[in-house]
Amino acid sequence: MTTTPVRQSCTGKFPFPSRELAEASAVRMRKRKSQHQAAQTYRCHHCGKWHIGGSRPAYVVHSTQNFKRRRREAGEVGGED
């Protein structure tokens, strides 16, 4: 059995073997979280599998990035004790 190397564009994305499975998961995401309204399925031109992607509103992206940065900074400060 051969494995396809994971490209950077595929890192962190679940590879669905079929469009139907990816679409079913995207539908669940859209129902569960309003921020995933843009979740769409697409065939990856790197690995050939199906992924879920889409653009999130800028405020969601920025708030997530800020949260991760603050958490990382807090860990650096807290780790010095």
C-alpha beads as a LAMMPS data file, in Angstrom:
LAMMPS data file: protein, C-alpha beads

81 atoms
80 bonds

1 atom types
1 bond types

-500.0 500.0 xlo xhi
-500.0 500.0 ylo yhi
-500.0 500.0 zlo zhi

Masses

1 110.0

Atoms # bond

1 1 1 0.000 0.000 0.000
2 1 1 1.421 3.372 -0.946
3 1 1 0.679 6.578 0.862
4 1 1 0.349 9.949 -0.746
5 1 1 2.584 12.566 0.869
6 1 1 0.620 15.314 2.597
7 1 1 1.151 18.674 0.936
8 1 1 1.097 21.837 2.975
9 1 1 -2.241 22.804 1.460
10 1 1 -3.735 19.530 2.763
11 1 1 -2.286 19.803 6.278
12 1 1 -5.036 19.799 8.882
13 1 1 -7.776 18.927 6.406
14 1 1 -9.565 15.607 6.551
15 1 1 -9.376 13.758 3.212
16 1 1 -12.801 12.402 2.291
17 1 1 -12.757 9.542 -0.248
18 1 1 -15.989 10.681 -1.932
19 1 1 -17.926 13.855 -2.554
20 1 1 -21.004 12.387 -0.890
21 1 1 -19.204 11.848 2.429
22 1 1 -17.632 15.304 2.313
23 1 1 -20.953 16.949 1.500
24 1 1 -22.736 15.120 4.325
25 1 1 -20.111 16.377 6.769
26 1 1 -20.312 19.932 5.367
27 1 1 -24.095 19.911 5.802
28 1 1 -23.681 18.894 9.461
29 1 1 -21.108 21.672 9.946
30 1 1 -23.417 24.275 8.433
31 1 1 -26.306 23.178 10.657
32 1 1 -24.176 23.095 13.807
33 1 1 -22.247 26.349 13.495
34 1 1 -23.389 29.488 11.734
35 1 1 -19.754 30.504 11.096
36 1 1 -19.442 27.518 8.751
37 1 1 -22.132 28.742 6.366
38 1 1 -19.477 28.982 3.655
39 1 1 -18.319 25.370 4.112
40 1 1 -18.134 23.853 0.639
41 1 1 -16.706 20.616 -0.679
42 1 1 -13.980 20.573 -3.300
43 1 1 -11.641 18.074 -4.906
44 1 1 -8.048 18.812 -3.952
45 1 1 -5.748 19.159 -6.939
46 1 1 -2.805 18.028 -4.775
47 1 1 -4.052 14.758 -3.290
48 1 1 -7.178 14.055 -5.368
49 1 1 -9.358 13.579 -2.264
50 1 1 -12.307 15.713 -1.217
51 1 1 -11.935 18.426 1.439
52 1 1 -14.259 20.908 3.101
53 1 1 -13.297 24.540 2.831
54 1 1 -14.552 27.999 2.300
55 1 1 -13.899 31.475 3.457
56 1 1 -14.954 32.468 6.917
57 1 1 -15.930 36.019 7.755
58 1 1 -12.897 38.175 8.552
59 1 1 -14.057 38.801 12.127
60 1 1 -14.043 35.049 12.807
61 1 1 -10.567 34.604 11.340
62 1 1 -9.134 37.592 13.199
63 1 1 -10.750 36.735 16.522
64 1 1 -9.436 33.172 16.253
65 1 1 -5.939 34.382 15.406
66 1 1 -6.009 36.904 18.251
67 1 1 -7.227 34.278 20.706
68 1 1 -4.442 31.875 19.714
69 1 1 -1.831 34.647 19.934
70 1 1 -3.026 35.747 23.397
71 1 1 -3.092 32.142 24.596
72 1 1 0.414 31.566 23.259
73 1 1 1.689 34.783 24.902
74 1 1 0.026 33.878 28.189
75 1 1 1.693 30.466 28.068
76 1 1 5.085 32.081 27.528
77 1 1 4.586 34.415 30.470
78 1 1 3.129 31.697 32.681
79 1 1 5.848 29.224 31.786
80 1 1 8.601 31.423 33.223
81 1 1 7.519 30.875 36.864

Bonds

1 1 1 2
2 1 2 3
3 1 3 4
4 1 4 5
5 1 5 6
6 1 6 7
7 1 7 8
8 1 8 9
9 1 9 10
10 1 10 11
11 1 11 12
12 1 12 13
13 1 13 14
14 1 14 15
15 1 15 16
16 1 16 17
17 1 17 18
18 1 18 19
19 1 19 20
20 1 20 21
21 1 21 22
22 1 22 23
23 1 23 24
24 1 24 25
25 1 25 26
26 1 26 27
27 1 27 28
28 1 28 29
29 1 29 30
30 1 30 31
31 1 31 32
32 1 32 33
33 1 33 34
34 1 34 35
35 1 35 36
36 1 36 37
37 1 37 38
38 1 38 39
39 1 39 40
40 1 40 41
41 1 41 42
42 1 42 43
43 1 43 44
44 1 44 45
45 1 45 46
46 1 46 47
47 1 47 48
48 1 48 49
49 1 49 50
50 1 50 51
51 1 51 52
52 1 52 53
53 1 53 54
54 1 54 55
55 1 55 56
56 1 56 57
57 1 57 58
58 1 58 59
59 1 59 60
60 1 60 61
61 1 61 62
62 1 62 63
63 1 63 64
64 1 64 65
65 1 65 66
66 1 66 67
67 1 67 68
68 1 68 69
69 1 69 70
70 1 70 71
71 1 71 72
72 1 72 73
73 1 73 74
74 1 74 75
75 1 75 76
76 1 76 77
77 1 77 78
78 1 78 79
79 1 79 80
80 1 80 81
